[in-house]
């Protein structure tokens, strides 16, 4: 039986951890920096930041009661948005919390320096080592330590507010909006990290007693309490000091306390500041160490991080790794700049948290939270929009740094984690189902509306660009006839003869070569075999691709059917002419890899890794209906994919089958080829137009032993690049 973390954190410990994680650098360090940006409006900045955290707090409370597991933010985003975003959230939040822990320790030492002449970094390193040791001893000891710290800290801060409130001067608040709206938003973005700790307790949810009750109460209660406390403290700080006296100070609360409470107030604030900043660092080490622990259990990190100590019952390896990172940051890195980066990433993570709730609510996975966020989904939408707005105020360097963390996490996921996991996020299935519904609606509109030949006209152009023998031409004409027959359409068979630029066109047109005679004779013979009207002729030009498009436009044909040639060296270097035809044709283009066609009974419709293209579906259905055959909906899926993905695809195939008039069977093909359709006679697939060198994608596929038809829908029905990308990612 696998070891589990003991549930020994009660509501008091939850409340203490949450408050202790917030009241630290957010109030003892950042007000001085924010005051330089926004002036007295920093008071409103703290209030606004607290309000903007509410959506993420509600979302995280809901998900924590549904999934009370160690890992918090990582767990919710990984389960909701998928392993890759879970990796980004886990690695990024782990770094963010580690950064904040280091910042709290370095920021707390200047208060200590007011009493003793001590070196900042060595003291910070000693405190960090002590906290790492405490966390290794167990969560219960950590919770008790937090309770003691928070009680003493709040008593000192309460005395500061109560004793100084009467000394505030209204003139110190004027002018209030020094930096205007831009300054207010910038200050809000800076102090936003002050509230990041409110949801840290969710990362130790697996160790919380009665998580359905204690987690929401702890998170929401501590947020409301801390917001009011922050506003009160900052309002007093600004009101009791002259403008600029605390702006930029390393110990702003001590400066304000000295102005109203004298030396005794300074001592009290120093004690509170040291306790608060140690508390922040302690909560940061506790919660951040659970991220590699949770990621390891999900195979996104090495298994050693999930090992729980037999003696202490804690993930010692994960705590050790976190501790090493904190120590290195204190020793070698300018923490304040990195803390700004961590703040930007924390905002981004909160955006993902709000989106994860939406994914869970709409997903098919079992999701039964004890607590549900009110005002859903408006609350989550507000959180996403406001978070993105704040990100624009963080500056270029933090955003670039966050991008580096994102890229690094993606590389780690691709190199290490991806080969080890077989799951996906709820959001992926939500998007997959939505994409499938949209494509089904497009397919139904196409299938119940105009037919293959009626969409542009009632003629199909069979374009021959070289001499073909009788059997090859017979196959092309039979295929085209099956598409035209349902609507009494007709075939126009044209042999396009390209001559050098130096040769006069009128002379070439007057001279009838043996190839011309052979074409006319065999086409006339084939026309008698078909039960559709056939018109044939020849066109001489200097440029075959333009001649095909011009003729198709003049005759308003519904589709162009042509044999498909493997790329020659010239085409590989200078792009394939058929790409130009596909891009400029006024209709659908069907390229045929011709291996014979005689009333096929097994018509395979290949998805090519995405939803079935509506035009391609219509072509497959028309052929099978005319020949009395069966359409097999084939979908290629690599080994190791989630059961949810296969289930959704099978449901999509079942709904698509109801739209077809021909007989249908579905087939999900494994990567080992074990479920391939036996003896297919025609394979229909969608073509994707390339606008760069190398030609159309279908011309590089491995051939199967039957006729292949690659369908290029008219430009008006082709999905855009973003749509194709989403299709590939979710299907």
C-alpha positions as CSV (number, residue, x, y, z in Angstrom):
1,X,0.0,0.0,0.0
2,X,1.4,3.4,-1.0
3,X,2.2,5.9,1.8
4,X,0.0,8.9,2.2
5,X,0.4,12.2,4.0
6,X,-1.3,12.4,7.4
7,X,-4.3,14.8,7.7
8,X,-3.3,16.7,10.8
9,X,-3.8,20.4,9.8
10,X,-6.9,21.9,11.3
11,X,-8.7,25.1,10.5
12,X,-6.5,27.1,12.8
13,X,-3.3,25.9,11.1
14,X,-4.9,26.5,7.6
15,X,-5.8,30.0,8.6
16,X,-2.4,30.6,10.1
17,X,-0.5,29.2,7.0
18,X,-2.6,31.3,4.7
19,X,-2.2,34.6,6.6
20,X,1.4,33.8,7.4
21,X,2.1,33.3,3.7
22,X,0.6,36.7,2.9
23,X,1.7,39.0,5.7
24,X,5.4,39.4,4.9
25,X,7.2,41.2,2.1
26,X,3.8,42.4,0.9
27,X,3.4,44.8,3.8
28,X,6.9,45.2,5.2
29,X,8.8,45.8,1.9
30,X,6.5,46.5,-1.0
31,X,4.6,49.6,0.2
32,X,7.7,51.8,0.0
33,X,8.2,50.7,-3.7
34,X,4.5,51.1,-4.6
35,X,4.3,54.5,-3.0
36,X,7.0,55.8,-5.4
37,X,4.7,54.6,-8.3
38,X,1.2,55.6,-7.2
39,X,1.6,58.0,-4.2
40,X,-1.1,57.8,-1.6
41,X,-3.3,55.8,-4.1
42,X,-1.2,52.8,-3.0
43,X,-4.0,52.4,-0.4
44,X,-6.5,51.7,-3.1
45,X,-3.9,49.6,-5.0
46,X,-3.9,47.1,-2.1
47,X,-7.7,47.1,-1.9
48,X,-7.9,46.6,-5.7
49,X,-5.3,43.8,-5.7
50,X,-7.2,42.0,-2.9
51,X,-10.4,42.2,-5.0
52,X,-8.7,40.9,-8.1
53,X,-7.5,37.8,-6.2
54,X,-11.1,36.8,-5.2
55,X,-11.8,34.9,-8.5
56,X,-8.7,32.8,-8.1
57,X,-9.4,32.2,-4.4
58,X,-12.9,31.1,-5.2
59,X,-11.8,28.9,-8.1
60,X,-9.0,27.3,-6.0
61,X,-11.3,26.7,-3.1
62,X,-13.7,24.9,-5.3
63,X,-11.1,22.7,-6.9
64,X,-9.3,22.0,-3.6
65,X,-12.6,20.6,-2.2
66,X,-12.9,18.4,-5.3
67,X,-9.3,17.3,-5.3
68,X,-7.8,17.6,-1.8
69,X,-4.3,16.4,-2.9
70,X,-0.8,17.8,-2.4
71,X,0.3,20.1,-5.2
72,X,-2.5,22.7,-5.2
73,X,-2.2,24.9,-8.3
74,X,-0.3,22.3,-10.2
75,X,-2.9,19.6,-9.5
76,X,-5.8,21.8,-10.6
77,X,-4.2,23.0,-13.8
78,X,-2.7,19.7,-14.7
79,X,-6.0,17.9,-14.3
80,X,-8.0,20.6,-15.9
81,X,-5.7,22.0,-18.7
82,X,-3.5,19.0,-19.3
83,X,0.0,17.7,-18.4
84,X,1.9,20.3,-20.4
85,X,0.2,23.3,-18.8
86,X,0.4,21.4,-15.5
87,X,4.2,21.1,-15.9
88,X,4.4,24.9,-16.6
89,X,2.3,25.7,-13.6
90,X,4.1,23.3,-11.3
91,X,7.6,24.4,-12.3
92,X,6.7,28.0,-12.5
93,X,4.8,28.2,-9.2
94,X,7.5,26.2,-7.5
95,X,10.1,28.7,-8.6
96,X,7.8,31.6,-7.8
97,X,7.3,30.5,-4.2
98,X,10.9,29.7,-3.8
99,X,11.7,33.2,-5.0
100,X,9.3,34.8,-2.6
101,X,10.7,32.8,0.3
102,X,14.1,34.0,-0.5
103,X,12.9,37.6,-0.9
104,X,11.1,37.4,2.5
105,X,14.3,36.3,4.3
106,X,16.5,38.9,2.6
107,X,13.8,41.6,3.1
108,X,13.4,40.8,6.8
109,X,17.1,41.1,7.7
110,X,17.1,44.9,7.2
111,X,14.6,45.2,10.1
112,X,17.0,43.1,12.2
113,X,19.9,45.3,11.2
114,X,18.1,48.2,13.0
115,X,18.9,46.4,16.2
116,X,22.2,44.6,15.4
117,X,25.0,45.2,13.0
118,X,24.6,42.0,11.1
119,X,25.5,40.9,7.5
120,X,22.3,40.4,5.5
121,X,23.1,37.4,3.4
122,X,24.7,35.1,6.1
123,X,21.7,35.7,8.4
124,X,19.2,35.1,5.7
125,X,21.0,31.8,4.8
126,X,21.0,30.7,8.4
127,X,17.2,31.4,8.7
128,X,16.6,29.5,5.5
129,X,18.5,26.5,6.7
130,X,16.5,26.5,10.0
131,X,13.2,26.6,8.2
132,X,14.2,23.8,5.8
133,X,15.0,21.6,8.8
134,X,11.6,22.5,10.5
135,X,9.7,21.5,7.3
136,X,11.5,18.2,7.2
137,X,10.3,17.4,10.7
138,X,6.6,17.4,9.7
139,X,3.6,19.4,8.7
140,X,2.1,19.4,12.2
141,X,5.2,21.1,13.6
142,X,5.1,23.5,10.7
143,X,1.4,24.4,11.4
144,X,2.1,24.9,15.1
145,X,5.0,27.2,14.3
146,X,2.8,29.2,11.9
147,X,0.1,29.6,14.5
148,X,2.6,31.0,17.1
149,X,4.2,33.3,14.6
150,X,0.9,34.7,13.3
151,X,-0.5,35.4,16.8
152,X,2.5,37.4,17.8
153,X,2.8,39.2,14.5
154,X,-0.9,40.2,14.4
155,X,-0.7,41.5,17.9
156,X,2.2,43.8,17.1
157,X,0.6,45.0,13.8
158,X,-2.7,45.6,15.6
159,X,-1.0,47.8,18.2
160,X,0.7,49.7,15.4
161,X,-2.6,50.4,13.6
162,X,-4.6,51.2,16.8
163,X,-1.9,53.4,18.3
164,X,-1.1,55.3,15.1
165,X,-4.6,55.8,13.6
166,X,-5.2,58.9,15.6
167,X,-2.1,60.6,14.4
168,X,-2.9,60.5,10.7
169,X,-3.0,63.9,8.8
170,X,-5.4,64.4,5.9
171,X,-2.8,66.6,4.2
172,X,-0.6,63.5,3.8
173,X,-3.2,62.0,1.4
174,X,-3.1,64.9,-1.0
175,X,-2.8,64.7,-3.9
176,X,-4.2,61.1,-3.8
177,X,-3.8,59.8,-7.4
178,X,-0.3,61.0,-8.1
179,X,0.4,58.5,-10.8
180,X,-3.0,58.5,-12.4
181,X,-4.7,55.3,-13.6
182,X,-1.5,54.0,-15.1
183,X,0.3,54.4,-11.8
184,X,-2.5,52.8,-9.9
185,X,-2.5,49.7,-12.1
186,X,1.3,49.5,-12.0
187,X,1.2,49.6,-8.2
188,X,-1.6,47.0,-8.1
189,X,0.5,44.7,-10.3
190,X,3.5,45.1,-8.0
191,X,1.6,44.5,-4.7
192,X,-0.5,41.7,-6.2
193,X,2.1,39.2,-5.1
194,X,1.3,40.2,-1.5
195,X,-1.9,38.1,-1.8
196,X,-0.4,35.1,-3.7
197,X,0.0,33.2,-0.4
198,X,-3.7,33.1,0.2
199,X,-4.0,29.9,-1.9
200,X,-0.8,28.3,-0.8
201,X,-2.7,26.2,1.7
202,X,-4.3,24.4,-1.2
203,X,-0.9,22.8,-2.0
204,X,-1.0,21.0,1.3
205,X,-4.7,20.1,0.9
206,X,-3.9,16.4,1.3
207,X,-2.8,17.1,4.9
208,X,-5.9,19.2,5.9
209,X,-8.6,17.8,8.1
210,X,-12.1,18.1,6.6
211,X,-10.9,19.8,3.5
212,X,-14.4,20.4,2.1
213,X,-15.0,22.8,5.0
214,X,-11.6,24.0,6.2
215,X,-10.0,24.9,2.9
216,X,-12.7,27.4,1.6
217,X,-13.0,28.9,5.1
218,X,-9.3,29.2,5.5
219,X,-8.7,30.7,2.0
220,X,-11.6,33.2,1.8
221,X,-11.5,34.2,5.5
222,X,-7.8,34.9,5.4
223,X,-8.1,36.9,2.2
224,X,-10.8,39.1,3.6
225,X,-8.9,39.6,6.9
226,X,-5.6,40.3,5.2
227,X,-7.0,42.7,2.7
228,X,-8.6,44.8,5.4
229,X,-5.4,44.6,7.5
230,X,-3.2,45.6,4.5
231,X,-5.4,48.6,3.7
232,X,-5.5,49.7,7.3
233,X,-1.7,49.4,7.8
234,X,-0.9,51.2,4.5
235,X,-3.5,54.0,5.2
236,X,-1.9,54.6,8.6
237,X,1.7,54.5,7.1
238,X,0.8,57.1,4.5
239,X,-1.3,59.2,7.0
240,X,1.3,59.6,9.7
241,X,4.3,60.4,7.6
242,X,5.1,63.3,5.3
243,X,5.2,62.6,1.5
244,X,8.3,60.8,0.4
245,X,9.6,59.9,3.9
246,X,8.9,56.2,3.5
247,X,9.1,55.9,-0.3
248,X,12.0,53.7,-1.2
249,X,12.8,52.9,2.4
250,X,14.1,49.4,3.3
251,X,12.0,49.4,6.5
252,X,8.9,51.5,5.8
253,X,6.8,50.2,8.7
254,X,9.5,50.9,11.2
255,X,9.8,54.5,9.9
256,X,6.0,55.0,10.3
257,X,6.0,53.4,13.8
258,X,8.8,55.7,15.0
259,X,6.8,58.7,14.0
260,X,3.8,57.8,16.2
261,X,4.8,55.2,18.8
262,X,8.4,56.1,19.4
263,X,11.2,53.5,20.1
264,X,8.8,51.0,21.7
265,X,6.7,51.0,18.4
266,X,9.9,50.5,16.4
267,X,10.8,47.5,18.6
268,X,7.3,46.0,18.2
269,X,7.3,46.5,14.4
270,X,10.8,45.0,14.1
271,X,9.7,41.9,16.0
272,X,6.5,41.7,13.8
273,X,8.4,42.2,10.6
274,X,11.0,39.5,11.4
275,X,8.3,37.1,12.4
276,X,6.2,37.9,9.4
277,X,9.0,37.5,6.9
278,X,10.2,34.3,8.5
279,X,6.5,33.2,8.4
280,X,6.3,33.9,4.7
281,X,9.5,32.1,4.0
282,X,8.4,29.1,6.1
283,X,5.0,28.8,4.3
284,X,6.8,29.2,1.0
285,X,9.2,26.3,1.7
286,X,6.3,24.2,3.0
287,X,4.0,24.7,0.0
288,X,6.6,25.0,-2.8
289,X,8.2,21.7,-1.7
290,X,4.9,19.9,-2.4
291,X,5.0,20.8,-6.1
292,X,7.9,18.5,-7.1
293,X,6.3,16.0,-4.7
294,X,3.0,16.1,-6.6
295,X,4.6,16.3,-10.0
296,X,6.7,13.2,-9.2
297,X,3.6,11.2,-8.3
298,X,2.2,12.1,-11.8
299,X,5.5,11.1,-13.5
300,X,6.3,14.7,-14.5
301,X,9.3,14.7,-12.3
302,X,11.7,12.0,-11.1
303,X,10.2,9.4,-8.7
304,X,12.6,10.2,-5.9
305,X,10.7,13.5,-5.1
306,X,7.6,11.4,-4.2
307,X,9.4,9.5,-1.5
308,X,8.0,10.1,2.0
309,X,10.4,9.7,4.9
310,X,9.6,6.8,7.2
311,X,10.8,8.8,10.2
312,X,9.2,12.2,9.7
313,X,6.4,11.4,7.2
314,X,7.4,14.3,4.9
315,X,8.7,14.4,1.3
316,X,12.3,15.0,2.4
317,X,13.8,14.9,-1.2
318,X,11.3,17.5,-2.4
319,X,11.9,19.8,0.6
320,X,15.7,19.4,0.2
321,X,15.5,20.4,-3.5
322,X,13.4,23.5,-2.6
323,X,15.7,24.4,0.2
324,X,18.8,24.2,-2.1
325,X,17.1,26.5,-4.6
326,X,16.2,29.0,-1.9
327,X,19.7,29.0,-0.5
328,X,21.2,29.5,-4.0
329,X,18.8,32.4,-4.7
330,X,19.7,34.1,-1.4
331,X,23.4,33.7,-2.0
332,X,23.8,34.6,-5.7
333,X,20.7,36.2,-7.2
334,X,19.3,39.8,-6.9
335,X,16.1,38.6,-5.3
336,X,13.9,41.7,-5.8
337,X,14.1,41.6,-9.6
338,X,13.3,37.9,-9.6
339,X,10.4,38.5,-7.2
340,X,8.9,40.8,-9.8
341,X,9.2,38.0,-12.4
342,X,7.6,35.6,-9.9
343,X,4.7,38.1,-9.4
344,X,4.1,38.2,-13.1
345,X,4.1,34.4,-13.4
346,X,1.8,34.2,-10.3
347,X,-0.8,36.4,-12.1
348,X,-0.5,34.1,-15.1
349,X,-1.0,31.0,-13.0
350,X,-4.1,32.6,-11.4
351,X,-5.5,33.1,-14.9
352,X,-4.9,29.4,-15.6
353,X,-6.6,28.5,-12.3
354,X,-9.8,30.4,-13.4
355,X,-9.7,28.7,-16.8
356,X,-9.2,25.3,-15.1
357,X,-12.5,25.6,-13.2
358,X,-14.3,26.3,-16.5
359,X,-12.7,23.2,-18.0
360,X,-13.8,21.0,-15.1
361,X,-17.3,22.3,-15.1
362,X,-17.7,21.6,-18.8
363,X,-15.6,18.4,-19.0
364,X,-16.7,14.8,-18.9
365,X,-14.4,13.9,-16.0
366,X,-15.8,13.2,-12.5
367,X,-15.8,16.5,-10.8
368,X,-17.8,16.9,-7.5
369,X,-16.6,19.8,-5.4
370,X,-18.1,20.2,-2.0
371,X,-17.8,24.0,-2.4
372,X,-18.8,25.7,-5.6
373,X,-17.7,29.2,-6.7
374,X,-20.6,31.7,-6.8
375,X,-21.3,33.8,-9.9
376,X,-19.8,31.2,-12.2
377,X,-18.6,31.8,-15.0
378,X,-18.7,35.6,-14.7
379,X,-16.4,35.5,-11.7
380,X,-13.8,33.4,-13.6
381,X,-14.1,35.6,-16.7
382,X,-13.4,38.7,-14.5
383,X,-10.4,36.9,-13.0
384,X,-9.0,36.1,-16.5
385,X,-9.4,39.5,-18.0
386,X,-8.2,41.4,-14.9
387,X,-5.2,39.1,-14.7
388,X,-4.2,39.7,-18.3
389,X,-4.6,43.5,-17.8
390,X,-2.3,43.4,-14.8
391,X,0.3,41.4,-16.8
392,X,0.6,44.4,-19.2
393,X,1.7,46.5,-16.2
394,X,4.6,44.3,-15.1
395,X,7.2,45.4,-17.6
396,X,9.2,43.6,-20.3
397,X,11.8,41.9,-18.2
398,X,9.4,39.9,-15.9
399,X,7.4,38.8,-18.9
400,X,10.5,37.7,-20.8
401,X,11.6,35.8,-17.6
402,X,8.3,34.1,-17.4
403,X,8.5,33.2,-21.0
404,X,11.9,31.5,-20.3
405,X,10.3,29.5,-17.5
406,X,7.5,28.5,-19.8
407,X,9.8,27.4,-22.6
408,X,12.0,25.5,-20.1
409,X,9.0,23.7,-18.7
410,X,7.8,22.7,-22.2
411,X,11.3,21.3,-23.0
412,X,11.3,19.4,-19.8
413,X,7.8,18.0,-20.5
414,X,8.7,17.0,-24.1
415,X,12.1,15.4,-23.2
416,X,11.3,13.8,-19.8
417,X,7.6,13.6,-19.0
418,X,5.7,13.0,-22.3
419,X,7.0,9.5,-22.9
420,X,5.9,8.5,-19.4
421,X,2.3,9.7,-19.2
422,X,-0.9,8.6,-20.9
423,X,-3.4,11.3,-19.8
424,X,-4.7,14.6,-20.9
425,X,-6.5,17.5,-19.3
426,X,-10.2,18.0,-19.1
427,X,-10.0,21.2,-21.2
428,X,-8.5,19.2,-24.1
429,X,-11.6,17.0,-24.2
430,X,-13.9,20.0,-23.8
431,X,-12.3,21.7,-26.8
432,X,-12.2,18.4,-28.8
433,X,-15.9,18.0,-28.3
434,X,-16.6,21.6,-29.3
435,X,-14.5,21.3,-32.4
436,X,-16.3,18.0,-33.3
437,X,-19.7,19.6,-32.9
438,X,-18.7,22.6,-35.0
439,X,-17.3,20.3,-37.8
440,X,-20.4,18.1,-37.6
441,X,-22.6,21.2,-38.1
442,X,-20.6,22.2,-41.1
443,X,-20.8,18.7,-42.5
444,X,-24.6,18.5,-42.0
445,X,-25.0,21.9,-43.8
446,X,-23.0,20.6,-46.7
447,X,-24.6,17.2,-46.9
448,X,-28.2,18.4,-46.6
449,X,-27.6,21.4,-49.0
450,X,-26.1,21.4,-52.4
451,X,-24.6,18.3,-53.7
452,X,-21.0,17.7,-55.0
453,X,-21.9,19.0,-58.5
454,X,-24.4,21.6,-57.6
455,X,-22.1,23.7,-55.3
456,X,-20.6,25.6,-58.3
457,X,-22.2,24.1,-61.4
458,X,-23.1,20.7,-62.7
459,X,-19.9,19.9,-64.6
460,X,-16.8,18.1,-63.4
461,X,-13.6,18.8,-65.2
462,X,-11.3,15.8,-65.7
463,X,-7.9,17.4,-66.5
464,X,-5.3,15.3,-68.3
465,X,-1.9,16.8,-68.3
466,X,-0.1,14.0,-70.0
467,X,-0.8,10.9,-72.2
468,X,-2.6,8.2,-70.2
469,X,-3.4,4.7,-71.3
470,X,-7.0,3.5,-71.6
471,X,-7.4,1.8,-68.2
472,X,-6.0,4.8,-66.3
473,X,-8.4,7.2,-68.1
474,X,-11.3,4.8,-67.5
475,X,-10.6,4.8,-63.8
476,X,-10.6,8.7,-63.7
477,X,-13.8,9.0,-65.7
478,X,-15.6,6.4,-63.6
479,X,-14.7,8.1,-60.4
480,X,-15.8,11.5,-61.8
481,X,-19.0,10.0,-63.2
482,X,-19.9,8.6,-59.7
483,X,-19.6,12.2,-58.3
484,X,-21.6,13.8,-61.2
485,X,-24.4,11.1,-61.6
486,X,-26.6,11.9,-58.6
487,X,-27.5,15.3,-60.0
488,X,-27.5,14.6,-63.7
489,X,-24.1,16.3,-64.0
490,X,-21.8,15.9,-66.9
491,X,-18.0,15.4,-67.4
492,X,-15.8,17.7,-69.4
493,X,-12.6,15.7,-70.2
494,X,-9.8,18.0,-71.4
495,X,-6.3,17.1,-72.5
496,X,-4.0,20.1,-71.7
497,X,-1.0,20.2,-74.0
498,X,1.8,22.5,-72.9
499,X,4.2,23.8,-75.6
500,X,7.4,25.9,-75.2
501,X,7.0,29.6,-75.1
502,X,8.9,29.9,-78.4
503,X,6.2,27.8,-80.2
504,X,3.2,29.7,-81.6
505,X,-0.1,28.5,-80.1
506,X,-2.0,28.7,-83.3
507,X,0.4,26.4,-85.1
508,X,0.4,23.9,-82.2
509,X,-3.4,23.9,-82.2
510,X,-3.6,23.2,-85.9
511,X,-1.3,20.2,-85.8
512,X,-2.9,17.0,-84.6
513,X,-0.3,14.6,-83.2
514,X,-0.7,10.8,-82.8
515,X,-1.2,11.4,-79.1
516,X,-4.1,13.8,-79.8
517,X,-5.8,11.2,-82.1
518,X,-5.3,8.4,-79.5
519,X,-6.8,10.6,-76.7
520,X,-9.9,11.4,-78.8
521,X,-10.5,7.8,-79.8
522,X,-10.1,6.3,-76.4
523,X,-12.2,9.0,-74.7
524,X,-15.0,8.5,-77.3
525,X,-14.9,4.8,-76.5
526,X,-15.1,5.5,-72.7
527,X,-17.9,7.9,-73.1
528,X,-20.1,5.2,-74.5
529,X,-19.5,3.1,-71.4
530,X,-20.7,5.7,-69.0
531,X,-24.2,6.6,-68.2
532,X,-23.4,10.4,-67.9
533,X,-22.9,12.9,-70.6
534,X,-19.3,13.4,-71.6
535,X,-17.7,16.3,-73.5
536,X,-14.1,16.1,-74.5
537,X,-11.5,18.3,-76.2
538,X,-7.9,19.6,-76.1
539,X,-6.4,22.9,-75.0
540,X,-2.9,24.1,-76.0
541,X,-1.2,26.6,-73.8
542,X,2.2,27.8,-72.6
543,X,1.2,27.3,-69.0
544,X,-0.9,24.3,-68.1
545,X,-1.7,25.3,-64.5
546,X,-3.2,28.6,-65.6
547,X,-5.0,27.0,-68.5
548,X,-6.7,24.6,-66.1
549,X,-7.8,27.4,-63.7
550,X,-9.0,29.6,-66.6
551,X,-11.0,26.8,-68.1
552,X,-12.6,25.8,-64.8
553,X,-13.5,29.5,-64.2
554,X,-15.0,29.9,-67.7
555,X,-17.1,26.8,-67.4
556,X,-18.0,27.2,-63.7
557,X,-17.2,23.6,-63.0
558,X,-18.0,22.1,-59.6
559,X,-14.7,20.2,-59.3
560,X,-11.4,19.4,-61.0
561,X,-10.3,15.8,-61.1
562,X,-6.7,15.2,-62.1
563,X,-4.1,12.5,-61.8
564,X,-1.6,13.0,-59.1
565,X,2.1,13.0,-60.0
566,X,5.1,12.5,-57.7
567,X,7.2,15.6,-57.4
568,X,10.1,16.0,-59.8
569,X,13.3,17.8,-58.7
570,X,12.2,21.1,-60.3
571,X,8.9,21.0,-58.4
572,X,10.7,20.3,-55.1
573,X,12.9,23.3,-55.5
574,X,10.5,25.8,-57.1
575,X,7.2,24.5,-55.6
576,X,4.7,22.2,-57.3
577,X,2.4,23.8,-60.0
578,X,-0.5,21.9,-58.5
579,X,-0.3,24.0,-55.4
580,X,-1.0,27.0,-57.6
581,X,-4.0,25.3,-59.2
582,X,-5.4,24.3,-55.8
583,X,-5.0,27.9,-54.4
584,X,-6.5,29.6,-57.5
585,X,-9.1,27.1,-58.6
586,X,-12.7,28.3,-58.3
587,X,-13.9,24.9,-57.1
588,X,-12.8,21.8,-55.3
589,X,-9.8,19.9,-56.6
590,X,-9.4,16.1,-56.4
591,X,-6.0,14.6,-57.0
592,X,-6.1,10.9,-57.7
593,X,-3.2,8.5,-57.1
594,X,-4.6,6.1,-59.8
595,X,-4.4,2.4,-59.1
596,X,-7.7,1.4,-60.7
597,X,-11.3,2.2,-59.9
598,X,-14.2,-0.3,-60.6
599,X,-17.2,0.1,-58.3
600,X,-15.2,0.1,-55.0
601,X,-17.0,-1.6,-52.1
602,X,-14.5,-0.6,-49.4
603,X,-14.2,3.3,-49.3
604,X,-11.9,4.4,-46.5
605,X,-12.2,8.0,-45.2
606,X,-9.0,8.9,-43.4
607,X,-9.0,11.7,-40.8
608,X,-5.3,12.4,-41.1
609,X,-5.1,13.3,-37.4
610,X,-8.0,15.7,-37.2
611,X,-11.8,15.9,-37.6
612,X,-13.1,14.7,-41.0
613,X,-13.3,17.5,-43.5
614,X,-16.9,18.1,-44.6
615,X,-16.1,18.2,-48.4
616,X,-14.0,15.0,-48.1
617,X,-16.9,13.4,-46.2
618,X,-19.3,14.4,-49.0
619,X,-17.0,12.9,-51.7
620,X,-16.6,9.6,-49.8
621,X,-20.4,9.4,-49.2
622,X,-21.1,10.1,-52.9
623,X,-18.8,7.4,-54.2
624,X,-20.0,4.7,-51.7
625,X,-23.6,5.6,-52.4
626,X,-23.2,5.2,-56.2
627,X,-21.2,2.0,-56.0
628,X,-23.3,0.4,-53.2
629,X,-20.1,0.3,-51.1
630,X,-19.4,1.0,-47.4
631,X,-17.6,4.0,-46.0
632,X,-15.1,3.2,-43.2
633,X,-14.3,6.2,-40.9
634,X,-10.7,5.5,-40.1
635,X,-8.9,7.5,-37.4
636,X,-5.2,7.1,-36.7
637,X,-4.2,7.3,-33.0
638,X,-0.9,6.7,-31.4
639,X,-0.4,4.1,-28.6
640,X,-0.6,5.5,-25.1
641,X,-3.5,7.9,-25.7
642,X,-6.2,8.4,-23.1
643,X,-9.3,6.4,-23.0
644,X,-11.3,9.6,-22.8
645,X,-9.8,10.7,-26.2
646,X,-10.8,7.4,-27.9
647,X,-14.3,7.6,-26.4
648,X,-14.8,11.1,-27.6
649,X,-13.6,10.3,-31.1
650,X,-15.8,7.2,-31.3
651,X,-18.8,9.3,-30.2
652,X,-17.9,11.8,-32.9
653,X,-17.7,9.1,-35.5
654,X,-21.1,7.7,-34.5
655,X,-22.7,11.2,-34.9
656,X,-21.0,11.6,-38.3
657,X,-22.2,8.2,-39.5
658,X,-25.8,9.4,-39.0
659,X,-25.2,12.1,-41.6
660,X,-24.1,9.8,-44.4
661,X,-26.5,8.1,-46.8
662,X,-24.1,5.2,-47.5
663,X,-23.4,2.3,-45.1
664,X,-20.8,3.3,-42.5
665,X,-18.4,1.6,-40.1
666,X,-15.9,3.2,-37.7
667,X,-12.3,2.2,-37.1
668,X,-9.7,3.7,-34.8
669,X,-6.3,2.6,-36.0
670,X,-3.5,2.0,-33.5
671,X,0.0,3.1,-34.4
672,X,1.1,-0.5,-34.7
673,X,-1.4,-0.9,-37.6
674,X,-3.2,-3.7,-35.8
675,X,-6.7,-2.4,-36.6
676,X,-6.1,-1.3,-40.2
677,X,-9.0,-1.9,-42.7
678,X,-8.5,-5.1,-44.7
679,X,-8.3,-4.7,-48.5
680,X,-9.4,-1.0,-48.9
681,X,-10.2,-0.2,-52.5
682,X,-10.3,3.6,-52.3
683,X,-8.8,5.9,-49.6
684,X,-10.2,9.4,-49.4
685,X,-8.3,12.0,-47.5
686,X,-8.1,15.8,-47.0
687,X,-5.3,17.8,-48.6
688,X,-3.7,20.8,-47.0
689,X,-2.5,23.6,-49.3
690,X,1.1,24.6,-48.8
691,X,2.3,28.1,-49.5
692,X,5.9,27.3,-49.2
693,X,8.4,25.2,-51.1
694,X,7.9,21.5,-51.3
695,X,4.4,21.1,-52.8
696,X,1.2,19.7,-51.4
697,X,1.3,17.6,-48.4
698,X,-0.4,14.6,-49.9
699,X,2.3,14.0,-52.4
700,X,4.8,12.9,-49.7
701,X,2.6,10.3,-48.1
702,X,3.5,6.6,-48.1
703,X,1.3,5.0,-50.8
704,X,-1.2,2.3,-50.0
705,X,-2.1,-0.5,-52.4
706,X,-5.2,1.1,-53.8
707,X,-6.4,4.3,-55.4
708,X,-6.0,7.4,-53.2
709,X,-8.1,10.5,-53.6
710,X,-6.8,13.7,-52.0
711,X,-9.6,16.3,-51.7
712,X,-8.7,20.0,-51.6
713,X,-11.8,22.0,-50.8
714,X,-12.5,25.4,-52.4
715,X,-10.8,28.2,-50.5
716,X,-14.1,29.3,-49.0
717,X,-14.4,26.1,-47.1
718,X,-10.7,25.6,-46.1
719,X,-10.0,26.0,-42.3
720,X,-7.5,28.7,-41.4
721,X,-4.1,28.0,-39.9
722,X,-5.3,28.5,-36.3
723,X,-8.2,26.2,-36.8
724,X,-5.9,23.5,-38.3
725,X,-3.5,23.9,-35.4
726,X,-6.3,23.4,-32.8
727,X,-7.6,20.4,-34.8
728,X,-4.2,18.8,-34.7
729,X,-3.6,19.5,-31.0
730,X,-7.0,18.3,-29.7
731,X,-7.7,15.4,-32.1
